[in-house]
Amino acid sequence: MAGDDFRTIAEELAAAIEDGRLRPGDRLPPLRRFARQRRIAASTAHRVYRELARRGLTVGEVGRGTFVRTAPPPADPALAEPGGHRVDLELNLPVLPDQPALLAAGLGGLLQQGDALTAALHPAGAAGTPAARRTAAAHLARAGWAPDPGRLLFAGSGRQALAAAFAALAPPGTRLGVETLTFPVVKGIAARLGITLVPLAMDADGIVPGALRSAGPLRAVYLQPALHNPLGTTMPATRRFELAAELRALDLYAVEDAVYGFLRPDLAPLAALAPERTVLVDSLSKRLAPGLTLGFLVPPEGGAGPAFAAALRSGGWTASGFALAAAVRWLADGTATAVEEAKRADAAARRRIAADRLAGFRLRADPQSYHCWWELPDPWRADTFVAAAARRGIAVSPSGAFTAGPGHAPNAVRLALSAPPADVLAEALDVLAALARRAPEDAGAE
């Protein structure tokens, strides 16, 4: 076969996962059998499976095989909760009921002012305008820290800001350190940029500082100190100080993902402790809504800003003029602040629901987190639990989706708490708790 033909087969399987022909928990054939079925070399079959894993579509467990980990909502209404609705505990989409009315007011003002609308229809550029930078910097400030408006850059989204940060810091072929459990999108960005991810050891407080030194040559490290995804935990101040010292000692840059930092405004970011070694990335996707987002990138002190601005431009990752103008209005008139305050209360309330409905199980998360990490009881395994939950119309994420390297994934799932109404969330967690208390063979026999 031609060198890239494995991608065609991988696309076929990805499409089958997307349209539901392959469902959560479905086991793919062993590699040799798959190769015989497809009449391809074993090495090609291995590349197909590796590509699916790289995209986060499958997860492999030693001695058990390769399993599908994602799928669309169940097509059979009998598999859904009463009312025929799928309960989404897989994606965090925190949009409050009264948000549209709040956001419409600011957007209406923009549409009614001819000069403002005319300006918003032009390209924004990575640096936006001085007024936009001042407004955004003031809004991103927390716990005594505020970014320098002169260094602040804008992207179309937080993911685009991450891509620009990686592109500026780590050329193709170089190595980027990440937590052993990390944001799945980072794996895709790194693969497309030709960057090798290096998993770094973690403990209950986050990355172990010594892991930076023992990992070998790194160009940078990506981490999430506040409300880590997927763990939902927050790095204590002592660990942040230790990491800041290690970054300086190793002359190493950190890319700090602060997208959930607004839920803990009492804690300063790592960028406050090592501003010359830290690239801070944030966005409005969680603060406001995924469909109304804007990315923020704060380069490290010391004149590196032009490299990050160039990465944003060359990647086509700069913000649009209209999105920037609308976001600045929401930041300036207090709308964003009001929404964020409401979301902090909402996140805390949902976290309490999870703690109550899953009492007795091993649950990890900051009290302010919109997601939590559930260490499943034996004999359950993450992928079989995900499949059993899907049969009940509840979508959750297996640990394998977040593992940064090869090896056995933890026996756990991530629960995203923000999407369903609170009463539906409580009911879904009751269903999952009852499921976890049963033997897998009994649960699958229904």
N, C-alpha and C positions, 0 to 999 in steps of 0.2 A: 504494500500500500504506500501511497505518497506520505511524506513526513507529517502532514497536517491532517490526514484523514481521520485520526482519532477524534479530532474536534467535531467532525460531522456526526459521529456516533454519539459523542457526549451531548451534542445539541438535540439529537433525537430523544435521548433519555431525559434531558432537561425539560423538553416539551411535554413528555409523558408525565413528569412530576407536576408541571405547571397546570395541565388540563385534568389532572386527577386520575389518570390511568395507573400511575404509581402513587401510592398513598403513604402517609406517615407510618413508619414501622415496617413497610414492605422490605423484604430482604432481597438484595440483588444476588444473582448466581455467583458461586465462587469463580475466581478469575479464570481458571483453566476451563471450566465449563462454559463461561461466557465467551472465551476465545474460540472454543469449538463451535458454539452456536452461531457466532458471527463469522466464522472462517477467517479469523485474523490471528496474528501472532500474539503470544502471551504478553510480550512487551507492549504491544499496542493496547491490549485490554487493560494492562496496568496503567497506561497513560490516560485512558478513558476514565477509569475509576479515580485516578488522582485529580483529574480536571473537575469531576463532579464534587469531590471533597473540597477542592480549592474554592469553588463557587459557594460552598456552604450548603449544598443540596443533599449530601449524604454524610454519614459518619461511620467509621469502621471501629469495631471492637475486637481485640485479639481473641481468637478462639471462637468468635460468634459470627463474624462476617461483616458485610457492608449493608447499611440500612438507609432508607429514605428518611430524611428528617424534616422536610417541609412539604406542604401541600395546600391547595386552595380550600375554601370552605366546602364541607361535605355537600354533595349534590343531592343526597337522599334526605328528605325532611325527617325521616324517622331517626336519623343519627343526630339531629339537632336537639337543642333544649326545647321545652314546651313553648309554642309560639313559632317554631320553625327558624329561630335565629341562632347563628353561630356565635359563641362567646369567645371573643378575641383576647386571650391572655398572652399572646405571642408578640404583639407590637405595642409599643408605648406611643399612643396618640392622644396626649392630654389636651382636649378641647372642651372647655366648659360651656354649659348651655347658654349663658348670657354673653359669651364672647362676640358673636356676630354683631349684635347691636352696638357694643362698645367700639368695635373696630370700624363699623360703618360710619360712625360720626366723624372720625378722623379722616377717613377716605373721602367722605363727602366734601369736606373742606378743601381737599386737594383738587377734586374734580371741578369745584366751583370757582377756583381762582385760576384765571387764564394764564397768567405769567408763570405760576407754580407748575401748572400742568405742562406748559410748553417746555420749561426747563427739564421736567421729569422725563420727557420723551427723548432726550438726548443721552448718549452713552455717559455712564458715571465715571468710569476709570477706577483703578484699584484704590486710589486714595480718596475718592469721593470729593467732597468739598470741605473746607475748614470748619464750616458750621456743622456739617454732618459728623465730622470726627469729634468735635467738642461734645456734641449731644450724645453720641454713642459712648464716648469715654466716660462721661459722667454717669451714664446708666449702667455700665459694666462694673463700676467701682463697687467694692465691698470690703468690709472689715479693715478700713484704713488704707486699702490699696486702690489705686486708680491707674489705668494705662495712660501713657503719654499720648495726647491727641495727635501730636506730630508724627507718631510712628504707626498709628492705627490704619489698617487696610480693610477693604470690604471685598467679600466674595458672594457668589450667588447663593451659597449655602454653607453650613458647617462642614459637610463632606468635601466640598470643593476647597475650602480653606485648609482642610487636612491634606488633601492631595497637593496643594501648592506648597505647604510646609515640608512635606516629604520630598517633593521634587527639588526644592531649594537646598535641602540639607543632605540628601542621600542620592547621589547619581546612580544610574543603573549599575547593577553588579555589586553594590555595597550592602552593608548589613544594618538593619534597624532593630533595636531591642524593643520588645513588647512584653507586657505581663502574660503569664501563661494562659490566663483567661482574658480575652480581649474583645473589643467591639468587632463583630464579623466584617463590617465594611472595610476595616483597615486591611484585612487579608486580601480583599479584592483590589484595593488601591495599590498595595505593594506589588502584587503580581503584575498589574498593568504597567507599573513604572519600572519593573525589573529589579525590585529591591527584595533582598532576602530577610525574612523575619527571624529573629532570634528570641525564643522564649526565655524570660528571666524569672527566676524563682520568686515565689510570693509566700508571705505568711499572713497572719490575721490582720496585720497593719498595712499590707500592700507589698510592693516590690522590696525585696531584701537589698539594702544598699550594696553589700558585698557582691551581689550578682552582677552588677555593672562592671566590676573589675574582672571577675572570673569569666565573663562571656567572651573575651577576646575583643578584637577591634570592632568598634561600633561607630557609625557616623552620628547616630542620635538614638534617643529612646522615646517611645510613645507611652503615655500613661494617663490615667484618669483618677486623680486624687480625690475628687468629690463625687460621691454616689456612683461608685464604679459600676460599669455595665460589663458583666451581668450580675456581679455580687451585690450591688446596692450598698456597699460599705463605704465609709469615708476614712481617709488616711489621717491619723492623728498628727498633731503639730510636731511632736518629737520626730516622727519618721520623715516629715517634710524637711525639717532642718538637716537630718542626716543625709537625705538625698541631695539637698542643695549643696552640702559640703562635698559630697562625692562627685557631683557634676563638675564642680570647680577643680577638684583634684585631678580628674581625668580629662579636663578640657572637652567636655561632652555637652551636647545640646539636648534639651528635653522638649518634646511637643506635648503640651498640657491640654487635654481635652476638657473644657470647662462647661460643656453644654448643659449639665445638670447642676452647675454650681449655684444658680439662682435659688435653688431650694435650700441652700445653706449659706445665707448671706453673712452669717456670723463668722465664717472661716475665710481667711485670706488665701489666695491661690499660691501655688508654688512659685509663680512668677513674682510674687512679692518678696520672696526669700532669695531668689537667684535670677534677677531680671536680665542679667547679661548672658545667662545660659538657657533661658526659657522662651519658647514660642507658645503663646497662649492662643487657643482657638475656641471660639464660642459661636452661638447662632441664636436665631429666634425660633427655631423649629420646636423646641420644648417650651420656651418662654411664652410664645404666642401660639403658633400653629404650624404644622409641617408644610401646609400649602401657602403660607404667607411668610416664608423664611428669608433670612439674610445672614450671611456669614461674616464673622469678625476674625481678623488675624492680627495679633500684636507681636511683631518681630522682637528679638532680643535687643537690649541696649548695645550700642557700639557701632552703629552704622551699617548693619546688615539689611536694612529695610529695602533697598533697591533690588536685591536678589529675590526677595519674596514678592515684591510687586511685579518683577519680570516673570516669575513663575505663574502668578495669577493671570497675567496677560497672555503668555504663551500657551497656557492650558485652556484658554477661553473660560476662565473661572471667575471673572469679575462680575460684580452685581449689575443688574440693569438699573437704569436711571429711575424708572417708575417705582421699582421695589425699594430702592434706597430712599426716595422721597417719601413714600408712604410709611416706611419703617421709622424714619426720623420724626415724622409727625406723631406717631404712636409713642415714641420714646419721649418726645418733648412735652406732650400735653397730659402726661400722667396715665394714659391708657395702658401702656405696657406695665407700669408699676402696679396698677390696680389688678390686672390679670395675673401677674406673678404672685401677688399677695394671696389672691384667691386660690391659686394653684398650690401654694405652700400649705394652706389649710386643707385643701382637697387631698393632697398627697399624704399628709399626716393621718387624715381620717381613713383613707384606704389602707394605709399600712396597719392601722389598728384593726381594721376588719380582717386583714390577712393574719395578724397575730392571734386574733380571737378564733377564727374559723379553723386555723391550722395549729391550734395549741396542742402541745405534746410532740410535735414534729420538730425536726432540726431546720430552723428558718434563720437566714442571715439577711440583714439589711439595716441601713440607717433608719431611724424612726421617721425621717422626712422623705424616704425614697419612694419613687413611683414603681419600683420593681424590687423583687426579692429573690433570693437563691434558696431553693428547697432541696436539701439533701435527703434523698428518698430512702425509705426503710427497706431492708432486705425482705424478700428476694427480688424486689422490683429492680429493673434496669431502666435507664433514662429513655431509651428509644421505644421499649415496649410500653412504658408508661405513657409516652406521648401518643402512641398509636391507640391505647385504650382510652385516653382522654378524648382523642379525635372522634372515636366512635360514639362518644357522648356529646359531641358538638362543641367541645372545648379545645381551643388551640393553645399549646404551651411550647416552649423552646427547650430542646435537649441540650445538655452541657456540651456535646460535641460541636455544636454550632459556634462555640466561643473558644475552643482550644486552639492555641497558636501553633502547635507543633504536633508531630506524630506521637503516638502512644495512647494509653488508655485514658478516656475521658472520665471525669468524676461522675459518680452516680448521683446526678442532680438535674434539676430543671430550673429554668428561670421563669418567673411569673411576672408578666407586665400587668400592672393593676389599673392603668389609667383609662382604658377604652370603654368598658361597659358601665352602665349606671350602677350606683353603689349596691342596690338591692340585687341586681343580676350578678354582680361580682361576688357578693356574699353567698348566693345560691350556688354559683359555679364552684367556689372554694369548698362548700359543703360536699358537693359531688366528688371533687378530687380527694378530699379527706377520706370519704367513705371508700373510694376506689383504692387509696393507698393502704387502707387497713385490710384489704382482701388479698388473697393470693393471686398472682398474675393468671394462673390457669383458670381460676374461678371467674375472674373478671373478663377473660377473653371468651368464656363459654357462652356468654349471653348472645 
